[in-house]
Amino acid sequence: MRICYFGTYRANYSRNQIMVDGLRRSGAEVIECHESLWWGIEDRVQAASGSWLRPAFIARVVRTYSKLLRTYRKVGDYDVMVLGYPGQLDVYLARILTWLRRRPLVLDVFMSLYLIASERGLVTQHPVTARLIYWLEKLACLLPDQLVLDTAEYVAWFQSTYGISPDRFRLVPTGADDRVFEPVYRERVDDGLLHVVYYGTFIPNHGVEYIIDAANILADDDRIRFELIGQGPDREKAVALVRHYGLSNVTFVDWLGREELVMRVARADVCLGAFGTTPQSTMTIQNKIYEGLAMGKPVVTGDAPTIRATLRHSEHVYLVERANPGDLATALLTLQSDPALRERLAHQGRQMFLREYSVGHIGERMQSHLAELRSSRMESGSQVGC
């Protein structure tokens, strides 16, 4: 199968890298037809806040899609076009191109732009732009032949929000890049401490404030230490909360390169997932959860039906009630006093990852969906010909 991976998607984002490499591992030929439109998270936030109306941004869009068209002319023939994340803005051009070549179009939705804007407060702050995002995304999801998401709960949200039939979706889990996140075996002096690490973008669905509240509950227990790595919109609030409590058991580290991040995680005893109660948090299984499993680390994360449909409590992960710092603190005390439980979670969590969520498995699952789509299109074409 020859796949044109098309659009202004985030080329360095883990979802796209896992998809592209996974498809190649599964035997597909993947031709990336890509041009960068966005400069980063803040750039996208500014656009959603109204900068999309500025002539400079409009000119950037025109330049980017002009370059993308020039790149596309060199692609040659292909069996199916896949739009990487985020691809909602790319659908309109891609649909025309695939119609002209009579090829199927697939959108890896992965996350809703409208939901992200809503959770970050942009819907209430900029209602006109929010309605534009809503309709742009709704129409973008009606045009492709197939849509891809990671969980059934997210599919149900798209159905209730946009009225899109679940039959149009196929599921491909998030997984983790096992080329990067793998066990790092190294000798470590047993200092009697439980080193707990969170890393991420400090966004609402991670619920970092509950991690800090748990650290406050455990402030008098000098056996547990927290390290919070990364940058994001809630980072300043988190730092202020630690100062407010006067905590000495919490350390902040700025965002790290992948290799250094992996080494930090390798030194940790426990990895933290997400504890927020936003729809985005409860409908998805975050990268950091799969990455912790891939590295053979005990993972503690917030409970949700999405998680329980995939991973078992006390077998693959340790689940706690969301938005409940007391429950998180109790879980960490349990893990601190039970090394055998930590070892079981680490081993069985990694084995589950290897069975279901490695790059190779993600690629095989994605390719099976694309092959199904191609076969159905070929069958419908032959019936029309008859």
PyMOL commands that set and color helices and strands:
alter all, ss='L'
color gray80, all
select helices_A, chain A and resi 14-25+41-48+51-53+55-72+91-101+113-119+122-125+127-142+152-162+166-168+204-206+208-217+235-245+258-267+279-283+287-294+305-308+325-337+339-356+359-385
alter helices_A, ss='H'
color red, helices_A
select strands_A, chain A and resi 2-7+29-34+80-83+105-108+146-149+169-171+194-200+224-230+250-253+270-272+299-302+318-320
alter strands_A, ss='S'
color yellow, strands_A
deselect
rebuild
show_as cartoon
